[in-house]
Amino acid sequence: MEKKTFVTKEQLEEIIKTYPTPFHLYDEKGIRENAKAMKEAFSWNKGFKEYFAVKANANPFLINLLREYGFGCDCSSYTELMLSEAIGCVGEDIMFSSNDTPTEDFQYAAQLGATINLDDITHIDFLEKAIGKIPERISCRFNPGGIFEVCNGIMDNPGDAKYGMTEEQIFDAFRILKEKGSKEFGIHAFLASNTVTNEYYPMLAKKLFELAVRLEKETGAKICFINLSGGVGIPYTPDQEPNDIRAIGEGVHRVYDEVLVPAGMGDVAIYSELGRFMMGPYGCLVTTAIHEKHTHKDYIGLDACAVNLMRPAMYGAYHHITVMGKENLPLDHKYDVTGSLCENNDKFAVDRMLPEIQKGDILVIHDTGAHGFAMGYNYNGKLKSAELLLKEDGSVQLIRRAEKPSDYFATFDCFDFYEKLVEKQNK
Ligand SMILES: *Cc1c(COP(=O)(O)O)cnc(C)c1O
C-alpha cells in the first residue's frame, strides 16, 4: 500500500516558520479515529479496557486524547506512574506491568491503587515486603517458553525472553496469592512484537483463555481479567497490509465464545496494552536535508539523528521516507540517509531508493508515533526535539518544547560552570 503523509508540504512549510526542524508531529485525527475503532472492535466485551503503553509515547497531551475513549495507562516505572497520576489517571485505570521492579515502584503503584502485574513468582514475597500486604486484585505474567508461531512465518521467541512465569510457576503463584488473600485475578502475556497479522491476538487469546480455565478450575482463584498486552503491529513498509482491528476484535470474540463462555467464565474482562498500534502511524519525524556527500556511496545528511529516532540504528528497523513535494518523481537515486552522530549506525535508511534530494528538502520519516521520541537520548550532546500536535482543525499545538542546552546541563546543577559559561557568552 502506498504510504502517504498525514500532512502536506504547504502545511509543513507554514509550521517550520515557527518551529524549526527537526520535530515530531502527531496527527490528532488519526489518533482519534484509531482509538474509536479499537474501542468498537472490543465493545462486545463488557469489561474491555485498553491500557495505553506509556513507554511507547509518554506525552501527556497525547495520552489525554486516549483517555477520552476510556483508556487507561500501562506503566512500568516510577516516573511513568508519576506521569499517569499527573494527568489524573489512577486506581484501576493503571496497569503496572513492570519487570525487575524496584521496591519504591511497587510502593507507589500500590499507593495509586494500580493493578499490579507480577513478572515473577519471587515478586510475591518482594511485593509483600514492599507494601506490607498482598493486594486483593492481582495479575501474573505468563511466559510459555519455546517459539510462538502465529502464521505466515511470523513468530517470536518467548523462550528467550526475560519476562513472565512458567506455567508451573503461575499455578503455584495463584495458589500462594489466594492463600495470602488475593480475590480478583488476572493473567497477562506478551509473546510477539509488532505482529502484522490479524491472527496474533486471537491465537494468544486462545492460549491464555485455555490457561485461565485450567487455573480457575485447579486453584479456585477467580479470574476477572485477561490482558492480551501489546504486540499488535503496524505496516512500516509499503508492502505490508495494515492490521484490521475489527477482525482482530472478532477473532478474540470467537475464541472467547469457544473457550471461556462454555467454562462459565463469560464475565471475564479483556484488557490490552497496545502502544505501537495506538500511536505509531500517527506520528512522523520532520527533518531537513542539510548535507549531500558523495564518496564510496551517496549520502544525504539530515538535521535529525538517531537520538530523535533510534529504531533504525538499534534494530535496523525500516521507516518509510517521503521527500516532500517529490512524491511523484521516480525513485532513481540510491542513498544512505544519515544523522550526525559519531556512530556509523546513525542511518535512517541504507541503500534506499528515493527521488533526487537537494539540500533544503523537507523529509518526512513515517511511523514515529510510538517508540520514536520516547526512545530518545542525549548522546553526542544532542538535544531532544520538540513535539507538535496537528489538530483536527488544522492548527498546530506545541506539546513539548525542544530541549535547550540548559536542560542538558541541568543535572550538573551541583556545579556552576554552565552559569559561568552563559555569563561569559553574554559579556
Ligand atoms: C512494550 C510493552 C507494551 C506495548 O507494546 P507495543 O508493541 O508497543 O504494543 C505493552 N505491555 C508491556 C508490558 C510492554 O512492555
The ligand as an SDF file (V2000), in Angstrom:
LIG
                    3D

 15 15  0  0  0  0  0  0  0  0999 V2000
    6.1700   -2.5230   25.3410 C   0  0  0  0  0  0  0  0  0  0  0  0
    5.0280   -3.0900   26.0840 C   0  0  0  0  0  0  0  0  0  0  0  0
    3.7230   -2.9420   25.5970 C   0  0  0  0  0  0  0  0  0  0  0  0
    3.4050   -2.2630   24.3050 C   0  0  0  0  0  0  0  0  0  0  0  0
    3.9200   -2.9390   23.2250 O   0  0  0  0  0  0  0  0  0  0  0  0
    3.5680   -2.4900   21.7260 P   0  0  0  0  0  0  0  0  0  0  0  0
    4.3380   -3.4460   20.9030 O   0  0  0  0  0  0  0  0  0  0  0  0
    4.0240   -1.0740   21.6110 O   0  0  0  0  0  0  0  0  0  0  0  0
    2.1150   -2.6190   21.5550 O   0  0  0  0  0  0  0  0  0  0  0  0
    2.6960   -3.4740   26.3580 C   0  0  0  0  0  0  0  0  0  0  0  0
    2.9220   -4.1040   27.5270 N   0  0  0  0  0  0  0  0  0  0  0  0
    4.1600   -4.2470   28.0200 C   0  0  0  0  0  0  0  0  0  0  0  0
    4.3320   -4.9260   29.3430 C   0  0  0  0  0  0  0  0  0  0  0  0
    5.2480   -3.7470   27.3200 C   0  0  0  0  0  0  0  0  0  0  0  0
    6.4740   -3.9210   27.8230 O   0  0  0  0  0  0  0  0  0  0  0  0
  1  2  1  0
  2  3  1  0
  2 14  2  0
  3  4  1  0
  3 10  2  0
  4  5  1  0
  5  6  1  0
  6  7  2  0
  6  8  1  0
  6  9  1  0
 10 11  1  0
 11 12  2  0
 12 13  1  0
 12 14  1  0
 14 15  1  0
M  END
$$$$
